[in-house]
Amino acid sequence: MKKLLSFASALALMTGIAIASTTPAYAATDRSGEERLSIPVSSACRAGRTVMQGMVAGAGGQLYIVFTKAGGAEPVLSRWLRDGSAWDGNSWICAGAPTSIPALGHGNDLAYHPNYLGQGPALIATQGSQSAFPSDDVAIVHLDASGAVGASEVVHLPVGNISGLCYSATAAGGAGKYAARRAGNLWTHSGAGSLTSGWTLVKSDLTSHDNRSDQGIDCSENYIWNTRSINGSTPATGWNWVYQYNWSGGDVESDIGIPGRDLLDEIEDITHIGSDFFIGINRNDGANDSVKVFIP
């Protein structure tokens, strides 16, 4: 549900008093917390790629991030391991050179499945983004027991182009469930069986506004989090948004705010490890990319 204007703001509007503010419309609250990973452009774990894309947590608190060159070119999959210390700015360390996987495409979002089709753990990457790089294919990247990256394959989805995909092993009473989104559509799929069929459209009018771009999504036992980022059409003081839905696509909370630093900090994805949620921030001015705590 959209947040209401404060009484003071409403009074000012009624009396014609100008309000000077750098906060977005709908008065979002800043939900970005402390930094857990800082990734400079020079990091060996991005192999010269300048753009952060999809991100997801895997087994044992491992973190996987797609980096590309401009326009989604030459994607690589990087892997980060918990360093065993407290959650701080060095919570993950690079697990070695990233893997070049052309099948990742734009790599706009990543999902993690602990036992994909009974074949062991896998990452599932959307090849397309909202509009500039549409694709109805996803890349399946198989992992070994340690989480290391293995072979990949491409699967064609019958639902059309998507930009967000997540899987929750705890949804549907522990049976597991996927969610996929593009623009205003939300689709779900049971955790069993191939992704080439079995999808159900559950919502076709998801909340959106202010010219934001669809980015990654995350899902848990009861909820789906949908990230939408600043873009070239966003007002200069605009923020990134996160929307929380239930599995039927109903609003739980809308307009959760992540500051955009005058259109420089672009939210890319959201993921969680237990009760800890994290957001990936792609910075567009050469500053270090960042993984920060998300405060639900």
Phi, psi and chi 1 to 4 in degrees:
 res  aa     phi    psi   chi1   chi2   chi3   chi4
   1 MET       -  138.6   60.5 -166.0   74.4      -
   2 LYS   -71.4  142.2  -69.1 -175.7  172.8   62.7
   3 LYS   -74.1  144.8  -64.9  179.3  173.6   59.6
   4 LEU   -85.0  151.4  -61.3  176.9      -      -
   5 LEU   -63.1  146.4  -70.2  171.1      -      -
   6 SER   -65.7  161.7   68.5      -      -      -
   7 PHE   -59.5  -41.6  173.9   78.2      -      -
   8 ALA   -63.1  -41.9      -      -      -      -
   9 SER   -65.3  -42.3  -62.2      -      -      -
  10 ALA   -63.9  -40.4      -      -      -      -
  11 LEU   -63.7  -41.7  179.9   61.8      -      -
  12 ALA   -62.4  -39.3      -      -      -      -
  13 LEU   -66.2  -41.3  -71.3  172.9      -      -
  14 MET   -66.6  -30.9  -71.3 -172.6  -67.8      -
  15 THR   -96.8    1.1   55.6      -      -      -
  16 GLY    82.0   15.7      -      -      -      -
  17 ILE   -81.1  130.6  -60.4  172.5      -      -
  18 ALA   -71.8  140.9      -      -      -      -
  19 ILE  -112.8  117.7  -58.0  174.7      -      -
  20 ALA   -92.4  118.0      -      -      -      -
  21 SER  -151.9  145.1  175.1      -      -      -
  22 THR  -103.3    4.0   57.9      -      -      -
  23 THR   -80.3  156.6   58.4      -      -      -
  24 PRO   -73.3  169.0   29.3  -35.8      -      -
  25 ALA   -59.1  155.5      -      -      -      -
  26 TYR    72.0    5.3  -54.7  100.5      -      -
  27 ALA    48.8   59.6      -      -      -      -
  28 ALA   -69.4  153.5      -      -      -      -
  29 THR   -96.2  136.4  -59.2      -      -      -
  30 ASP   -66.0  117.6 -177.4   -4.9      -      -
  31 ARG  -111.2   11.6  -59.9  -68.5 -171.9   86.7
  32 SER   -87.6  129.3   59.4      -      -      -
  33 GLY  -107.7 -147.4      -      -      -      -
  34 GLU   -68.4  154.8  -63.3  178.2   -3.6      -
  35 GLU   -81.4  138.0 -172.9  169.8   71.7      -
  36 ARG  -114.0  -14.6  -66.3  -66.9 -179.0 -102.2
  37 LEU  -157.6  131.8  176.3   60.3      -      -
  38 SER  -117.9  125.2  179.5      -      -      -
  39 ILE  -122.3  100.4  -47.5  171.3      -      -
  40 PRO   -70.3  157.9   24.1  -32.5      -      -
  41 VAL   -58.7  -29.9  173.9      -      -      -
  42 SER   -78.7   -3.7   60.6      -      -      -
  43 SER   -59.0  133.4  169.0      -      -      -
  44 ALA   -64.0  -19.5      -      -      -      -
  45 CYS   -80.8    4.5 -140.9      -      -      -
  46 ARG  -123.4   -2.8   55.6 -164.9  -57.7  161.8
  47 ALA    49.6   44.0      -      -      -      -
  48 GLY    80.5    0.6      -      -      -      -
  49 ARG   -81.4  138.5  -84.3   59.8  170.7 -179.4
  50 THR  -100.2  -11.9   56.5      -      -      -
  51 VAL  -118.1  120.5 -174.7      -      -      -
  52 MET   -73.3  138.9  174.8 -169.3  -81.5      -
  53 GLN  -124.5 -124.7  -57.3  -74.6    3.6      -
  54 GLY   -69.1  157.8      -      -      -      -
  55 MET  -150.5  141.1  177.7 -176.3   77.6      -
  56 VAL  -155.5  151.1   73.9      -      -      -
  57 ALA   -92.0  140.6      -      -      -      -
  58 GLY  -115.0 -161.6      -      -      -      -
  59 ALA   -62.5  145.6      -      -      -      -
  60 GLY    67.8   20.2      -      -      -      -
  61 GLY    76.7   13.2      -      -      -      -
  62 GLN   -68.3  151.4  -62.3 -175.7   65.8      -
  63 LEU  -124.2  135.0 -169.8   69.2      -      -
  64 TYR  -119.7  132.6  -61.3   87.1      -      -
  65 ILE  -134.8  135.5  -54.9  175.1      -      -
  66 VAL   -91.6  131.9  175.2      -      -      -
  67 PHE  -120.1  143.9  -69.0  100.5      -      -
  68 THR  -135.6  170.0   71.5      -      -      -
  69 LYS   -81.8 -179.6  -66.3 -176.5  177.6  179.2
  70 ALA   -55.5  142.5      -      -      -      -
  71 GLY    72.8   16.9      -      -      -      -
  72 GLY    76.9   18.2      -      -      -      -
  73 ALA   -79.0  147.5      -      -      -      -
  74 GLU    49.7   62.3  -59.7 -178.7   35.0      -
  75 PRO   -68.6  145.1   27.0  -36.5      -      -
  76 VAL  -128.6  150.9  -64.0      -      -      -
  77 LEU  -108.1  118.3  179.2   61.9      -      -
  78 SER  -102.9  153.7   63.7      -      -      -
  79 ARG  -130.3  133.4  176.2  175.9  168.4 -124.1
  80 TRP  -125.9  139.0  -53.7   77.1      -      -
  81 LEU  -112.0  144.9  -54.5  178.0      -      -
  82 ARG   -61.9  136.7  -79.7  -67.0  -51.8  -83.7
  83 ASP   -85.7    0.1   71.7   -7.4      -      -
  84 GLY    85.9   -2.9      -      -      -      -
  85 SER   -95.4 -171.4   68.9      -      -      -
  86 ALA   -65.3  160.9      -      -      -      -
  87 TRP   -68.2  108.0  -76.2  114.0      -      -
  88 ASP  -144.6 -164.5   57.7   19.0      -      -
  89 GLY   -68.6   -8.2      -      -      -      -
  90 ASN  -121.6   39.0  -61.4  -58.1      -      -
  91 SER   -66.8  -27.1  -64.1      -      -      -
  92 TRP  -122.3  148.9  -72.5  -79.5      -      -
  93 ILE  -122.6  147.1   55.7  174.4      -      -
  94 CYS   -63.0  134.1 -178.6      -      -      -
  95 ALA   -93.4   23.8      -      -      -      -
  96 GLY   112.9 -178.9      -      -      -      -
  97 ALA   -58.4  139.8      -      -      -      -
  98 PRO   -69.6  163.8   27.4  -35.0      -      -
  99 THR  -101.0  126.6  -55.2      -      -      -
 100 SER   -76.2  121.8  172.9      -      -      -
 101 ILE  -135.3   92.1  -53.8  179.2      -      -
 102 PRO   -55.3  -29.8  -27.1   36.1      -      -
 103 ALA   -64.6  -13.6      -      -      -      -
 104 LEU   -66.6  -22.7  -67.9  173.8      -      -
 105 GLY    59.5 -135.7      -      -      -      -
 106 HIS   -67.6  -27.1 -171.1  -81.4      -      -
 107 GLY    62.0   40.5      -      -      -      -
 108 ASN   -65.8  -26.6 -168.4   71.4      -      -
 109 ASP  -151.7  153.5 -163.4    6.0      -      -
 110 LEU  -126.0  141.3  -73.5  174.7      -      -
 111 ALA  -120.8  151.7      -      -      -      -
 112 TYR  -116.5  130.1  172.7   77.3      -      -
 113 HIS  -121.4  124.5 -164.1  -58.4      -      -
 114 PRO   -70.7  -18.7   25.2  -34.8      -      -
 115 ASN  -155.7   70.6 -169.5   20.6      -      -
 116 TYR   -65.2  117.4  175.8   73.7      -      -
 117 LEU    50.4   32.9  -63.5 -177.5      -      -
 118 GLY    71.2   15.2      -      -      -      -
 119 GLN  -106.5   11.0  -59.0  168.4    2.8      -
 120 GLY    98.0 -178.8      -      -      -      -
 121 PRO   -66.7  150.0   24.0  -33.3      -      -
 122 ALA  -154.8  153.8      -      -      -      -
 123 LEU  -102.5  143.7  -56.2  177.9      -      -
 124 ILE  -122.1  118.8  -51.8  172.5      -      -
 125 ALA  -113.3  128.3      -      -      -      -
 126 THR   -70.4  131.9   60.3      -      -      -
 127 GLN   -81.1  -21.2  -72.6 -165.1  -23.9      -
 128 GLY  -113.2  172.3      -      -      -      -
 129 SER  -119.5 -166.0   64.6      -      -      -
 130 GLN   -62.2  -50.0  175.8  179.3  -20.7      -
 131 SER  -139.6  -38.6   56.0      -      -      -
 132 ALA   -72.4  -28.7      -      -      -      -
 133 PHE  -132.9   59.0  -50.6   95.5      -      -
 134 PRO   -64.1  140.4   23.7  -33.1      -      -
 135 SER  -158.6  140.8  176.0      -      -      -
 136 ASP  -105.6   21.2   48.9   10.0      -      -
 137 ASP  -107.7  150.3  -71.7  -25.0      -      -
 138 VAL  -127.6  151.1  -63.8      -      -      -
 139 ALA  -100.0  130.8      -      -      -      -
 140 ILE   -99.0  117.8  -47.8  -63.1      -      -
 141 VAL  -111.6  112.0 -179.3      -      -      -
 142 HIS   -78.7  144.4  -62.7  -84.2      -      -
 143 LEU  -119.2  150.4  -52.7  173.1      -      -
 144 ASP   -86.0 -177.6   69.0   15.2      -      -
 145 ALA   -61.6  -26.2      -      -      -      -
 146 SER   -84.7  -10.2   71.4      -      -      -
 147 GLY    98.4    0.1      -      -      -      -
 148 ALA   -69.3  149.8      -      -      -      -
 149 VAL   -78.3  135.3  176.2      -      -      -
 150 GLY  -121.8 -141.9      -      -      -      -
 151 ALA   -71.4  159.0      -      -      -      -
 152 SER  -131.2  159.6   63.3      -      -      -
 153 GLU  -149.1  167.0   61.7 -165.9   79.2      -
 154 VAL  -117.9  136.5  174.2      -      -      -
 155 VAL  -121.6  136.4  172.6      -      -      -
 156 HIS   -93.7  126.2 -179.8   77.6      -      -
 157 LEU   -91.0  138.2  -58.9 -176.4      -      -
 158 PRO   -80.1   -7.3   30.3  -35.2      -      -
 159 VAL   -86.5   -5.3  -61.7      -      -      -
 160 GLY    94.6 -167.9      -      -      -      -
 161 ASN   -64.2  134.0  -57.0  -28.9      -      -
 162 ILE  -128.7  157.5   67.2  167.8      -      -
 163 SER  -123.0  -10.8   55.7      -      -      -
 164 GLY  -136.3  140.6      -      -      -      -
 165 LEU  -148.5  136.2  178.3   71.0      -      -
 166 CYS  -144.3  161.9   60.4      -      -      -
 167 TYR  -136.1  135.2  174.8   79.1      -      -
 168 SER  -121.7  121.4  171.1      -      -      -
 169 ALA   -74.4  -15.7      -      -      -      -
 170 THR   -97.6   -9.9   57.1      -      -      -
 171 ALA   -70.6  164.5      -      -      -      -
 172 ALA    55.3   45.6      -      -      -      -
 173 GLY    65.3   25.6      -      -      -      -
 174 GLY    93.6    0.0      -      -      -      -
 175 ALA   -78.5  -20.9      -      -      -      -
 176 GLY    90.6  152.4      -      -      -      -
 177 LYS  -162.3  143.3 -156.7  168.4 -174.9  177.7
 178 TYR   -99.1  154.9  -66.4   94.8      -      -
 179 ALA  -132.3  141.4      -      -      -      -
 180 ALA  -134.4  144.0      -      -      -      -
 181 ARG  -140.9  141.8 -170.6 -140.2   61.7 -116.5
 182 ARG  -144.4  125.8 -176.0  179.9 -169.0  -82.4
 183 ALA    51.5 -123.4      -      -      -      -
 184 GLY   -89.4    6.3      -      -      -      -
 185 ASN  -102.5  137.2  -63.1  -35.3      -      -
 186 LEU  -124.6  124.7  179.1   66.5      -      -
 187 TRP  -116.5  150.1  -60.0   77.1      -      -
 188 THR  -129.1  160.6   61.4      -      -      -
 189 HIS  -150.6  138.6 -175.2  -69.6      -      -
 190 SER   -66.1  158.6   68.8      -      -      -
 191 GLY   -70.4  -14.7      -      -      -      -
 192 ALA   -96.3  153.1      -      -      -      -
 193 GLY    85.1  172.9      -      -      -      -
 194 SER   -73.3  152.2  171.2      -      -      -
 195 LEU   -76.9   -4.9  -65.8  174.3      -      -
 196 THR   -79.1   -4.7   57.5      -      -      -
 197 SER  -158.2  173.1   62.8      -      -      -
 198 GLY    91.0   12.5      -      -      -      -
 199 TRP   -85.5  146.3  -69.4   90.8      -      -
 200 THR  -126.5  126.2  -60.2      -      -      -
 201 LEU   -77.2  116.9  176.5   63.9      -      -
 202 VAL  -106.7  -15.7  -64.0      -      -      -
 203 LYS  -157.8  138.1 -171.6   78.9  168.3  179.8
 204 SER  -125.9   13.8   59.2      -      -      -
 205 ASP  -142.6   53.5   58.5  -12.5      -      -
 206 LEU   -62.0  147.3  -64.0  177.5      -      -
 207 THR   -59.4  133.7  -57.3      -      -      -
 208 SER  -161.0  156.0   63.9      -      -      -
 209 HIS  -170.6  171.5   60.4   74.2      -      -
 210 ASP    63.9   30.4  -73.7   -0.4      -      -
 211 ASN    59.0   32.2  -59.5  -45.2      -      -
 212 ARG   -83.0  158.9  -60.1  -48.8 -164.8  -93.4
 213 SER  -104.5  138.7  -64.0      -      -      -
 214 ASP   -63.1  133.6  -76.3  -16.7      -      -
 215 GLN  -126.3 -147.6  -61.9  -74.2   12.4      -
 216 GLY   -76.8  162.1      -      -      -      -
 217 ILE  -126.4  163.9   65.9  175.2      -      -
 218 ASP  -139.1  151.1 -175.0   39.4      -      -
 219 CYS  -140.1  151.8   48.3      -      -      -
 220 SER  -129.9 -164.6   65.7      -      -      -
 221 GLU   -57.0  -41.8  179.5  178.1   -1.5      -
 222 ASN  -117.8  -12.9  -62.5  -49.9      -      -
 223 TYR  -136.9  160.6  -57.4  113.4      -      -
 224 ILE  -126.3  131.6  -62.5  166.8      -      -
 225 TRP  -109.6  127.4  -75.9  -95.7      -      -
 226 ASN  -117.0  117.3  169.3   17.0      -      -
 227 THR   -96.0  140.0   60.8      -      -      -
 228 ARG  -135.0  129.4  -71.4  175.9   59.9   83.9
 229 SER  -107.1  162.9   74.7      -      -      -
 230 ILE   -59.3  155.3   57.3  172.7      -      -
 231 ASN  -151.6 -171.1   58.3   37.4      -      -
 232 GLY   -66.5  -14.2      -      -      -      -
 233 SER  -100.0    0.4  -60.7      -      -      -
 234 THR   -79.5  140.8  -54.5      -      -      -
 235 PRO   -53.5  146.7  -25.7   33.6      -      -
 236 ALA   -57.4  -27.6      -      -      -      -
 237 THR   -97.7   15.4   55.1      -      -      -
 238 GLY   -68.2  156.0      -      -      -      -
 239 TRP  -110.9  166.3  -74.2   16.3      -      -
 240 ASN   -83.1  156.2  -58.1  -77.6      -      -
 241 TRP  -118.9  151.5  -65.1  121.2      -      -
 242 VAL  -127.7  133.8  178.6      -      -      -
 243 TYR  -115.5  139.0  -61.4   87.9      -      -
 244 GLN  -110.2  126.7 -175.5 -177.0    7.9      -
 245 TYR  -122.8  162.6  -55.1  110.1      -      -
 246 ASN   -89.6  179.5   58.4   33.1      -      -
 247 TRP   -70.9   -8.7  -82.6   90.7      -      -
 248 SER   -94.1    0.6  -63.0      -      -      -
 249 GLY    86.3    6.2      -      -      -      -
 250 GLY   -75.7  142.3      -      -      -      -
 251 ASP   -63.9  130.9  -80.5    9.0      -      -
 252 VAL  -104.3  -48.9  177.0      -      -      -
 253 GLU  -150.6  133.5 -174.8  174.7    3.2      -
 254 SER  -113.3  161.3  -61.5      -      -      -
 255 ASP    63.6   37.2  -52.0  -36.1      -      -
 256 ILE   -74.2  127.5  -59.1  169.6      -      -
 257 GLY  -101.5  139.3      -      -      -      -
 258 ILE  -128.1  113.7  -53.5  -64.3      -      -
 259 PRO   -55.3  144.7  -26.4   35.6      -      -
 260 GLY  -101.9    1.3      -      -      -      -
 261 ARG    47.5   58.0 -159.3  167.2   56.3   98.8
 262 ASP    53.1   50.5  -66.3  -30.9      -      -
 263 LEU    67.6   25.1  -53.7 -170.3      -      -
 264 LEU  -106.4  -32.8  -67.2  173.6      -      -
 265 ASP   -99.1  111.0  -71.2   -3.8      -      -
 266 GLU  -110.9  118.7  178.7 -177.5   -0.8      -
 267 ILE   -67.4  135.5 -168.1  169.8      -      -
 268 GLU  -113.4  -36.6  -68.5  -69.8  -15.8      -
 269 ASP  -164.7  169.7 -146.8  -19.3      -      -
 270 ILE  -139.6  143.9 -176.8  169.4      -      -
 271 THR  -153.1  168.7 -169.8      -      -      -
 272 HIS  -143.2  154.7   72.6  -79.7      -      -
 273 ILE  -127.5  106.0  -59.2  170.7      -      -
 274 GLY    62.9 -124.1      -      -      -      -
 275 SER   -94.5    1.5   59.9      -      -      -
 276 ASP   -94.1  122.9  -65.9  -47.2      -      -
 277 PHE  -106.9  146.3  -77.7   76.9      -      -
 278 PHE  -135.7  147.5  -53.7   96.0      -      -
 279 ILE  -120.9  141.6   48.4  173.8      -      -
 280 GLY   -96.0  128.4      -      -      -      -
 281 ILE  -117.1  117.7  -57.2  -65.3      -      -
 282 ASN   -93.2  120.9  173.7   46.7      -      -
 283 ARG   -99.0  134.7  -65.1 -158.8  163.3  109.9
 284 ASN  -102.5   17.5  -68.6  -69.0      -      -
 285 ASP  -125.9   18.7   62.3  -14.6      -      -
 286 GLY    89.7   -7.5      -      -      -      -
 287 ALA   -68.7  161.1      -      -      -      -
 288 ASN   -60.1  132.9  -67.7   -0.6      -      -
 289 ASP   -66.4  162.2  -69.9  -18.7      -      -
 290 SER  -145.4  145.7 -178.3      -      -      -
 291 VAL  -115.5  118.5  177.1      -      -      -
 292 LYS  -118.3  157.7  -71.2 -173.1  173.1 -177.3
 293 VAL   -61.9  138.7  171.0      -      -      -
 294 PHE  -105.7  131.1  170.6   70.9      -      -
 295 ILE  -100.2   99.6  -55.6  170.2      -      -
 296 PRO   -61.2      -  -19.3   31.3      -      -
